[in-house]
Every structure is written in C-alpha cells, then in structure tokens.
Amino acid sequence: MSPRSFLLDDRLNAYVTSHTEPVDPVMAWLTARTQELGDRAGMQVGPDQAAFLTMLTRFAGVTNAVEVGTFTGTSALSIARGMGPSGRLLCCDVSEEWTAIARRGWADAGVSGQIDLRIAPGLETLSALPTDPVIDFAFIDADKPGYAGYYEELVPRLRPGGWIVADNTLWSGNVVNPDDTSEATEALRAYNDRAASDERVMTALMAVADGLTISQKR
Ligand SMILES: C[S@@+](CC[C@H](N)C(=O)[O-])C[C@H]1O[C@@H](n2cnc3c(N)ncnc32)[C@H](O)[C@@H]1O
C-alpha cells in the first residue's frame, strides 16, 4: 500500500506498517473493496492511524463519539472497536455508495449496533444534535471547506476533556506553500488558526499521517 503520509517514503512506510498491529480479516476486506475505487482509495485512513484510533478511544474510555466523513468505514470501525459494545458512534457522510461498503464491514465485525450512520451533509446532522456537552471524542475527516463549521458545532457539544481530532491538517505540507491558495488549503489553514487560538480548547497539531490537529476542551 502506498504511504498515507507525505512524511514517509515507501521504505519507511513499509517499516511503519510492519511494526503496527496487523489488519484483521474485516479490515483487509474493507481495504480490498476500497482499493477497487481507484484514486479514491487514498482517502482511507492507513493501518497505523486505524490502530491508533482504536488504542486512543479504548485508553480514553470513549463511549460517545462522532465522526464526520466515514467513506468505506475504516476509521469508524477502529473507533467502534476501541469503545467496545457500550459505546455509540454517530457517523456523518453524504455517500450511500461508499458507506454501503462500510455497513457490510461493520456487520461482519459485529459493530453495526454501535454505529448510527446518517446520510446527509455533516453540518445538517451536527447542528440538529442536542446541545448538551456529552461528546467524548470527534473525528473530522470530510470535505475540507466544511471543517470549520463542524468544529463550531462540535466544541459546545464536547464534554470538558473531550477531544476533536481533525485529519489531513498539514495537507501534504501545502498549508505552508504560499502559492497554494486552493479552497481546501485555505480552509485547513483557517481551521488550524481557529483551533490554535480558541480559548475553549487546548490544541496540538501533530505531524503524523497527513497532520492531525487535536483539540481538547478545557
Ligand atoms: C477522506 S474520506 C473519509 C475517510 C474515512 N474517515 C476512512 O476511515 O477511510 C471523506 C468522506 O467525507 C464525505 N463527505 C464529503 N462531503 C461531506 C459532507 N458535506 N458531509 C459529510 N460527509 C461528507 C465523503 O463522502 C467521504 O466519504
């Protein structure tokens, strides 16, 4: 599999993968189906990030999670596995086609009962949620121009100590390329600026994978 991180070449990527929990048959099936989508397959989180999401959600005792951008279901499966049977994950996506693959994988993994998948623009789903601060963990990995809006809906709903993890926030390094003024790049710059300066949270931009901006509610 080609590197999911611009920080890794093929050799280092192979090393990272060979020192990470091997994927189980359901993850392997999800990856194989995702590869059949061609270039789109690059949107899937890599095995190291998938393992990290499971370890993190288990470690933090997450039971109430939200994901914006589900695609073929790998990150959602990782979060669901980390939470265990009592955990609940709300997934937001706009694609019936890609999430149909996710649903099959989740059923095979026995986690379907933990996941509530809503097919609608993420902002619509999030803004309709109750405003109580009860979310333990949120993973943002959808359309980049939407990130700021997802963040503003999620922060008030996070419990104190809860996390928002936003993916791809280094955007292959393009966030520091002044010649790149594309909508996605500008949106990710604005997201990182907002998260870093927002007094309601403490933020660390981690240079792993394609960049993870992690914000914890104070
Ligand atoms: C990078 S992929 C997500 C990858 C996924 N987290 C994984 O583990 O493989 C981005 C997803 O965001 C979804 N998306 C795009 N625009 C959206 C929107 N406005 N609301 C919700 N989801 C959206 C796409 O359909 C796509 O499935």
Ligand as a Chemical Component Dictionary entry (heavy atoms), coordinates in Angstrom:
data_LIG
# 
_chem_comp.id                   LIG 
_chem_comp.type                 NON-POLYMER 
_chem_comp.pdbx_formal_charge   0 
_chem_comp.three_letter_code    LIG 
# 
loop_
_chem_comp_atom.comp_id 
_chem_comp_atom.atom_id 
_chem_comp_atom.alt_atom_id 
_chem_comp_atom.type_symbol 
_chem_comp_atom.charge 
_chem_comp_atom.model_Cartn_x 
_chem_comp_atom.model_Cartn_y 
_chem_comp_atom.model_Cartn_z 
_chem_comp_atom.pdbx_ordinal 
LIG C1  C1  C 0  -11.413 11.262 3.442 1  
LIG S1  S1  S 1  -12.943 10.449 3.291 2  
LIG C2  C2  C 0  -13.162 9.757  4.887 3  
LIG C3  C3  C 0  -12.243 8.588  5.158 4  
LIG C4  C4  C 0  -12.650 7.761  6.334 5  
LIG N1  N1  N 0  -12.576 8.507  7.578 6  
LIG C5  C5  C 0  -11.860 6.467  6.429 7  
LIG O1  O1  O 0  -11.625 5.957  7.519 8  
LIG O2  O2  O -1 -11.438 5.893  5.437 9  
LIG C6  C6  C 0  -14.063 11.817 3.210 10 
LIG C7  C7  C 0  -15.542 11.456 3.278 11 
LIG O3  O3  O 0  -16.257 12.674 3.527 12 
LIG C8  C8  C 0  -17.509 12.583 2.910 13 
LIG N2  N2  N 0  -18.089 13.925 2.754 14 
LIG C9  C9  C 0  -17.841 14.848 1.800 15 
LIG N3  N3  N 0  -18.585 15.940 1.981 16 
LIG C10 C10 C 0  -19.327 15.718 3.107 17 
LIG C11 C11 C 0  -20.285 16.474 3.828 18 
LIG N4  N4  N 0  -20.658 17.714 3.420 19 
LIG N5  N5  N 0  -20.838 15.931 4.927 20 
LIG C12 C12 C 0  -20.477 14.695 5.351 21 
LIG N6  N6  N 0  -19.560 13.930 4.711 22 
LIG C13 C13 C 0  -19.004 14.433 3.602 23 
LIG C14 C14 C 0  -17.219 11.871 1.588 24 
LIG O4  O4  O 0  -18.394 11.291 1.071 25 
LIG C15 C15 C 0  -16.144 10.868 2.016 26 
LIG O5  O5  O 0  -16.724 9.612  2.281 27 
# 
loop_
_chem_comp_bond.comp_id 
_chem_comp_bond.atom_id_1 
_chem_comp_bond.atom_id_2 
_chem_comp_bond.value_order 
_chem_comp_bond.pdbx_ordinal 
LIG C1  S1  SING 1  
LIG S1  C2  SING 2  
LIG S1  C6  SING 3  
LIG C2  C3  SING 4  
LIG C3  C4  SING 5  
LIG C4  N1  SING 6  
LIG C4  C5  SING 7  
LIG C5  O1  DOUB 8  
LIG C5  O2  SING 9  
LIG C6  C7  SING 10 
LIG C7  O3  SING 11 
LIG C7  C15 SING 12 
LIG O3  C8  SING 13 
LIG C8  N2  SING 14 
LIG C8  C14 SING 15 
LIG N2  C9  SING 16 
LIG N2  C13 SING 17 
LIG C9  N3  DOUB 18 
LIG N3  C10 SING 19 
LIG C10 C11 SING 20 
LIG C10 C13 DOUB 21 
LIG C11 N4  SING 22 
LIG C11 N5  DOUB 23 
LIG N5  C12 SING 24 
LIG C12 N6  DOUB 25 
LIG N6  C13 SING 26 
LIG C14 O4  SING 27 
LIG C14 C15 SING 28 
LIG C15 O5  SING 29 
# 
